[in-house]
């Protein structure tokens, strides 16, 4: 159906009903109050979401047919825009907050409208495809809150700390949003058997394990907008966050002819981070100048401790890995935009400084039962990068339906490692993109984008690291380089009138210096693979059943197929990227019962991923592969929206298949096979949302 819909424009005209979720007909909105400066766009007002009783801007965006929120890519520095959500016509000038966090801080009562437009028609370099512009204005003090507890039948502690609260308001020229949230909190766990087989297929060890993981990340954040003199405007974003991650694994291990043993694993990460950033934009000469600054810092202490207690006279043994990392990033950026030669120009320049300082040690349990720590030289040290980027962009309409955007420039970076054997290296790399967009009718648009990307490295990959729970170790790699690629992206959007909408995306990446585990000296570590590629077809749709007489019913679906290819650095075979997700199929049904405050629905999600590879092993870990869920919701329980979900009533499992070879994988005999099948169990979630 979607391919036919993309090929043939709809003959029927759309209709609009107040309170309906059907896409409204495009109408002209003036380029004021944060409106996108174009007229060919879909405009949604609060009345279009009334049946859903939304509490935040995030609730509203979720209900737009066929639209899928896409976070900004984690590229180097701030760079060009890459997400698909704007706030009052502007991209956010922060890096750490997700779109969910930022949208959840905006009460639905302050949203005036949401515009869905082709990003290629905007004056923001980097945007392409469907983009949502959330236009909001807080006139008085308003707020929203949510509490989302979760309970699992097996193993885990109740999750009662997942919540958020935020307020928005205005005082003269100052508009503000202040929030406190722990939305990233989670509880997970599983229990069950793991069997270890020898190369001949005989069971040589049984493991009966229970693991739990508790994560909490409370964060206080704020966003402030100041309407300055003339047409100037300033933004300030800041947050402070604590992180508490606790992983516990307890298991009984049985080996034929040996005493049973109790093995415990304890991972702890108790850190904190902050980010502060802002921008100031004002008219200067024939154009406008925006100055942007950002500073963020993460304190990341991590400890993994393993103890083995034998059920005979054998002394208890233990080992410990400790790493304390301090990660910082400072960015200064300037953008100057003006109109010339029938189009919009922008010149941008950015300077960024990234740092990592890491102190690492390993320890062993001595005869007295105390850990004795020793330095881990390969894991101790630092990495710094100075980076400078300059880009020039030009965009203009070639016809009323056809737009072009061209960005060209380069970056220069110097990476210096201060650990043992550290070196300093400099690189000059081209960057840029070419975007084309075509909108032949109000119901159909097509965009094509070719771009050169340079991705951000994890500086920890330069240093050595021990993975005690699996018996693996990375040697560190002073020659590591960031991944670069040429990417082609095509997106087609087709509105189906009262039936909904559908979107098809195609992505192809021709990659240089893909980061994977490679031989390093006599060991292995993260390193670069010269050439590889990946492709994806991503199809999302919203089908509404109102034309069939089933009012309030809709089906949202996503089908993602991906492929990748590289030549294995150890064996020379052609294979997928390590841990690559090749398939996702997700369907969500919702029915808002007319003339009532009730809604119900459910969903199915399937995913499949490829193994991870090391020199002597392959390791595939997954859950599911199918998760099923149902929910029921009431939108007015003493003025609150209350929802109950049941997830995984179909008994999806936690699985692992790991093959360990005596030497080089594929060139030596199979030594061990690890096969895991653990119970997750049903998950009961609730949510209570309100506004004030």
N, C-alpha and C positions, 0 to 999 in steps of 0.2 A: 504493500500500500504506500509507504513513504516514497519509494522511487517513482511511482506513478504520480504521486502528489507533487513531487519536485519537478516533474517534467511537464505537467499540464496545469496551468493556472485554473483556480476554481471559478466556476461560472456564477455561483450563487453569491449574493451580497450578504455581509454579516449583519446580524442584529445584536442589539445591546439591551440588556435588562438590568435594572438596578438590583444590586445584590448578587448578580450572576458572576461566576468566575470566567465566563467566556471573554476572550480578548476584545476590548473595545476597539471601534474603528479609529484609525489615526486621525488626530485633529491638530491644528496648529497651536503652538504655545509660544509665547514671546520668550526671547532669549534673556530673561531676567530671573532673579531669585533662584539662581542655580540651574536654570533650564539648559538643556543641550541646545546649541545654536543651529538647529536644523528643524525642518518641519515634517519629514518623513519618519515618523516614529510612532510606536504604540504608547499610549498614555493610560495609566491605571490610576484611578482615584480611590480614596478610602471606601467608597460605596462598592467598588468591585470586589472587595475582600470582606464585606460585611458578614456573609454567611459563615466565615471562618473565625470570626471574633478574634482577630490577631491582637497580640500584646506588644509586639516589637516589629521593627522593619524587617527583621529576619523572617518572621512568620509570614509577612506579606510576600517577600521574594520567593519563598518556597511554593507559593500558590500560583505564581505566574506560569501559564502553560508552556511547557517545553524549555523553560529557562533553568540552567544549572549553574549555581554559584561556583566560580573558579577563583581560588586564591591567587595572589601574586606569586610568580615563580621566585624561588630563592636563588636569584642570580647574584652577581657580584655588585656590592654597593646598592644604591637605589636604582640607577639606570633608567631606562624607558619603562613606561607603564606596561604591565603584563597581565594584571587581573581583569575581571570583567564587571566590577562594581565601582561606581563613582558616588561621591558624597557631595551634593549640591554642585555638581558639575566638575568636581576636582578629584584627583587621585589622592589616596591617603599618603602622608609623608612619614610613615613608620614601617617597621619591618617585622616586629615580633607578634603583633596582634593579628589573629586570623580574621577573615571576613565575618565569621560567626560571632566573634567577640565584639567587633565594631558595630555590626548590625543589631546585635542584641542589646546594645546600650541606647538605641534610639527608640523611644516609646512610639507605638503606632499612632498615638494621638497627635504627635508632632509631624507626621508625614503628610505632606500636601499632595504629592503624586509620585509615581515611579514611571520613568520613561525608559522604554527599551528601544535602542537605536543601533544602527551599524556603527561600530567603533571607528571605521575608516572615514566616516564623515565628520568626526570631531576634530578639534584642534589640539589633541593630546597625542604626541608622538608615541608610537608603540601599540596603540589599541587597534584591534581588528575583530571582526565577528560581532556577535550580539553582546551589547553592553547595557547594563541597567544603571540608570542615574537616579539615586534616591534624593528627592527634593524634600527637605524638612526644615522646620523652623519652630523653635521653642519660644512661645510667647509668655508662658507662666511656668511656675515650678510644677513639673510632672515627673512621674517615676514609674518603674515597673520592677517586678521581682518574679523569681521562679525558684522552686525547690523540686529537685528531681531525684528522690531516693531510689535505690535499687536493692533487691534482695535475691540471693541465689540459694537454691535448695541445698547445694553441696559445697562444703569446704570454706567458702569465703565469709569474711565479716560483712555485716550489712553496710551499704553505702548510704550514709545519711548526710554527708557534708557537701554534696554537689548542689550548689545553689548560686544565685546571683541577684544583685540588687543594683539599680542605677537610678540616678536622677538627672533631669535635664531642665535647664531654665535659661533665662536671659535677664541681664541687668544692664540696662542702657545698651551700649554697643557691644557688650560682651555676652556671647552665647557659650554655655558650658554643658558638659556631660561628665559626671563622676560616677564611677562604678566600683563595686567590690564583687569579685566572683571567684568561684572554685569550680568552674565548668569543666575543667580538664580532669577532675577527680574520677577515679575508677577503682573497681575491685574486680579481680579476675582470679581464676583458679581451675584446677582439674586434678583428677586422681585416676590411677589405673596402672596397668602392667606395662613394663618394657621388657622385651626379650632380647637377649644377645645371643646370636648364632655364630658358630665358627664358619670357616670357609666351606666346609662340607655340608652345612645346614643343620648341624646339631645344636640344641640349646645348651649353652655353657654358663648362662647367668640369667637370673630372674630378678627384676627390680619392681618393687611395689611402692610407688611414690605418690605424694600429695604435695602440690605446690599452690601458693597463693601470692598475689601481687597487689599491694595497696599503694595507690598514687594519689597525692593531694598537691595542688599547686595554687594556693590562694593568691589572688592578685588584686591590688588596688590600682585604679587607672583613672586618667582624666584626659579630656579633650576640650580645648578652649579655642574659640574663634572670636577675633576682635575685628569689627568693622572700623578701619582706621580713617584718617582724613582723606577726602576725595574718594577715589575708587580703590584705595589700598585695603588689603585684608591680611590678617596674620593668624596663624594656627600654632598651637602648642599641644603636643601629645607627651604623656609621661605615664610610666607604670613602675611599680615595684612588686616583685613576686618571690615567694618562697616555694621551694620544691621539696617534697618528702616522698621518696620512693623506697619501698620495702618489699623485697622478694624473699620468700621463705620456701625451702623445699626440704621435705623430710621423707626418707625412703629406707626400706629394708631390702638389702641385697643378699641374694642367696647364690652360692657357687658350689657345685658338687665337690664333696671332699674337703671343704673349707668351712670355717665357722661363719655363721651369718654376721652381718655387720649393719649398723645403723649409720646412715650418711645424712648429714645436714648441710645445706647451702644457705648462706645468708648474704644477700646483696643489699647494700645501703647507699643511697645517694641523697644527702641532705644539703641542698645548696640554695642559692638565691641569685636573682638577676634584676637588672633595671634597664630601662630605656627612656631617654628623653630626646625629643626631636621637635622640630618646628619649621615653619617657613613664613616668609613675609613677601607679599607680592604687591607691586605698585607700578603706576605708569611712569615710563621714562622715555623721553623722545617720542619716536613714532610707534613704540611698542610698549611691552610690559616686561618687567624684570622680576623674577622670583628667586629668592635666596633661601636655601634649604640647609639645615644642619641636623646631625643625628649623632648620638653617643649611646652605645649599649655595652653592658658588661655582664658576664656570667661567672659565678663562682661555683665550680662543679667538683666537689669531693666524692669519690666513689671507692667503696671497699667491697671485695668479695672474699668471704671466708668459708672454707670447707673443712668439716670435721668428720672423721670416720671412727666410730666406736665399735670395736670388735666384741662379739658376745662370747669371748673366751679370755684367756690371760694376755692376749696380744695388746700392747700399749696403744692408746688412742693416737691417731695420726691427724695432722692437719696442715693446711697451707692457706696463705692469704696473699691477695693482690690489692694494693692501695694506689690510687692515683688522685692527685689534686690538681685540677686544671683551672686556669684563669684565662678567660677568653674575652677579648675586647674588640670593638669596632668603632671607628670615628669617621664620619663622612661630612664633607662640605661640598655643596653643589649649587650651581647657578644656572638659571634658564632665562633666556631672553627671547621673546616672541614678537614678531611684527608681520605686517601684511605687505606683500610686494609681488609684482608680476602675476596678479590674479590669484594668489594663493597665500597660505600661512607658512611662515618660516619660524624655525626655532633653533637657536644655537645653545648647546648645553656643555658645561664643563664640570667635571667631578673629580675630587681627590678623596681617597679612602686609605685608612691605615688599619690593618688587622693584626692582632697579636694573639699568641698562645704561649703561656708559661705553664709547664707541667712538671710536677715532682712525683716520681713513682718509686715504689718499693715492693719487694716480695718478702714473705715471711714463712717460716716453718715452725711447727710445734716441737718444743724440746722435751726432754725427759721429765721436766718438772711441770709440764702442762702449760707453759707460757710460750707465746709467739716471739720469735727472734727475727726481727726485720733486717734485711740487707738491701742496699741500693740496687736499683734496676737501671743501669746507666743508659741503655738504649731508649728507655721511656722517660728519661728526665732531660729537660731542655726547653727550648722555645723556638717559635717560628714567627717571623714578622713578614708582612707584605705591605709595600708602598705601591699604590696604584693610582694612575691618572688616566682620565678618559675625556675625550672631546667628540661630540657628535653634532652634525648639522642636519636638520630635517626640513622637508618641503612637502606640503600637501595642498591639493586643490581639486575641485571638481572639473573633469574634462567635458562632461555633459551633465544635464540635470540628474541622470541616473548613474553616472560612472565617476568614481573618485580614485585618486592615486595619492600615495604617500611614500616618500623616499627618505631614508635615513642613512647617512654614511659617516664614518669616523674610525677611530682606533683607540686602543688602550695600551699604555705602557706600564709594566709592573716589575717590581724587584722583590723576589722572595729570598729571605735570609733565614737559615736555620742555625741556631746557637747550640744545638746538642752536639754529642761526640761526632766528629767528622763532618760538621756542618759546613755548608757552602752558601754562596750568594749567587743568584742567577737572575738575569733580566730578560724580559720578553716584550715584543711589540706585536700586537695582534689586531687585524682589521675587525670591525664590528659594523652592524647596520642591518637594514631591512628594506624590502620593497613590498608595499601592500596595495592591492587593488580591490575595490568593492563595486558591486553592480546591483542596482535595485530596479528591475524592470517594471515592478508593480508593487502595490501596497502589501501584497500577500507573499512576496518572494524576494529574497536577497541572497547574494552569493559573494563571498570574499576569498581572496587568495593572498598568501603572505609567504615571502621568502626572507629568511633572516639568518644572520650569523650570530651564534651565541657563544659565550665563554662562561662556564659554570664555576661556582665557588667550591673550593676544596675544603675538606675537613682537615684542619691542621693536625689533628691527632694521628692521621694516617702517616705523617712523616716519622712518627715515633714508634718504638717497639711497644707491644701490648701482649699480655698473657690472658688467655681465656681458660680459666682453671676448670670450669664445669665440663668442658668438652675436650680438655687436654690439647688445645691448640695455642699457637703463639705467632704473632706477627713480628718480623724482624725490624721493621722500620725501613723507610726509603727516602733518602735525601734527594733523589732525582725525580720525585713526584711532580707532575704537571697537571694543571686544571683541564678538564674535558672541554673540547670545543666541537661545535657541529654546525653544519648547514641544515636548516630546518625548513621544510615546506609544509604549510598548513592551509587547508581549504575547508570552508564552512558554508553550508547551504541551509537556509531557514525557510520553512514553508508553513504559513498559517493556514489552517484548515477551516476557517470560519467558526461556526458554533461547535464543530467537532474537536477543536483544540489546535495543536501545532506539532511540528516535527523538525528535528535538526540533525544534520549529518555532518560529522567532522572527519577529515582525513589528515593524518600527520605522518611525515617521513623525516627521519633524521639520519644524515650522513656524518658519522662521528669520528673524530680524531682524538686520540689519547683517552679512550674510555677507561675508567678506573675500576679495576678488578684485582683479585689476588693473582700475583705473578711471581716467578722466581726472583729472589733477591739474595745475591751471594750464595751461601749454602742453605739458605732458608727460603721463606716466602713472606710476602707482605702486600699491602695495597700498592699497586703500580699501574702503569699505563699500557694499554693495548693499542697499537698504532691505528688500526682501521676496524670499524664495525658499523652496523646500521640497525635501525629499529623503525617500525611502522605501526600505525594504529588506525582502526576505523571505529568511531564512537558515534552511536546513534541514540538520541534521546527523543522521547515523544510524550505528549500528553493527549489522551483521548477522553473526551467528555461525552457522556451518554445522554445528555439532555435532548438531542435530536431524536432519540429513540423513545423519549417519554420518561426516562429514568432521571429525574431531576436531582441534582446535587451529587451525582456519581461521576468519578473520574479515575482513570488509570494512568499512572506515570511509570515509564519504563526506560531502562538504559541497557544497551547491549554494546559491550566493548570487546573487540578482538585485536590483539597485538602480536607482533612477531619481532624477533631480533636475531642478530647473527654476528658471531665473531669467531676467530680462530683461537682455539684454546692455547694459552701460552705454555702449557706443560706437555700436552699430547699432540697438538697440531690439528685435532679434530674440529669440525665446524659445529657450533652449538649455540644455544640461547645465552643471553646475558644471565649472570648468576642471580637467582631469586626473582626472576622476571615474572610478573603477573601477565599471563597471556589471555585470560578470559574473565570477564565480569558480566553477569546477567542479573539485573535488579528490576523487580516489578513491585509497585506499591499501589494498592487500591484504597480509595477513600470515598465514603458516602456521607454527605451532610444531609440528614433527613429534613426535607422541607417542613416549614412551619413548626420546627422544634429546635431545641438547643443540643440535640444529640448528633453524634457522628460515630462511625465505626469503620473498620477496615483491617487491612493486613498486608503482608508482603512476603516475597521470597527473594533470597539473594544467593547466587552461586558464584564462586570464584575458583580459579585454578592458577597455580604458580609453578615455576620451574625450580629445580634444585639449585643449591649453592655449591660451588666447586672450590676445592683446595688441591694441593699437589697429590695427596694420597686418599682423598675421600670426596664423595658426593653426599649432600645433605638436603633433604626436602622436608620442610616443616609446614603444616597447614592445619586449618580448622575448618570444619564443615563436612563436605564442601557446600552444603545447602543449609541456610538458616531460614526458618519460617517464623513469622510473627503475626500477632493479631492485636488490635487495640479497640478501646471504646473511650469516647470523650464526651463530656458535658461542658458546655461553654458558659453556664451561668449557675454556679453553685455558690450562692451568697455573693455573687459578683465575681467569682473566680472561675478560671478554666481548669478543669480537673480531667486528667487522662490516666488510663491504666493500660499497660502493655504486657504481653507475655511473649518472650522471645525464646527460640530454640525448644519449642515443645516437640519438635521432630527428632530430638536427641542427636544433634550434630556433635562430632567428636574432635578431640585434639590429637593430631597424628604426627608421626615422624618416621622417616625411613632414611637411615644413614648407612653408607657402605664405606668401609675402611680397608685399604689395601696395604700389603706388606711394604710396598715401595711406591713407585710412580703409578698413579691411577691409569689403568688400561694396559700397563706393561708389566704388572706383577700380579700375583695371586691375591684373591680376596681373603682378607684376614678376619674381619668381623662384619656382621650386619646387625644394626640396632633397629628394632621395630617397636614403635610406641603406639598405644591405643588408650587414650585417657578419656574419662567422662567429664563433660562440662556441666550438663544438666540444664533444666529450665531456668530462665531469668525473668523475674518479675520487676517491672519498673513502674513508677508513678511520677506524675508531675502535677504541680499546683502552680498556676501562673495568675498574676494579677497586676493591677495598675492602680496608681494613686495620684 
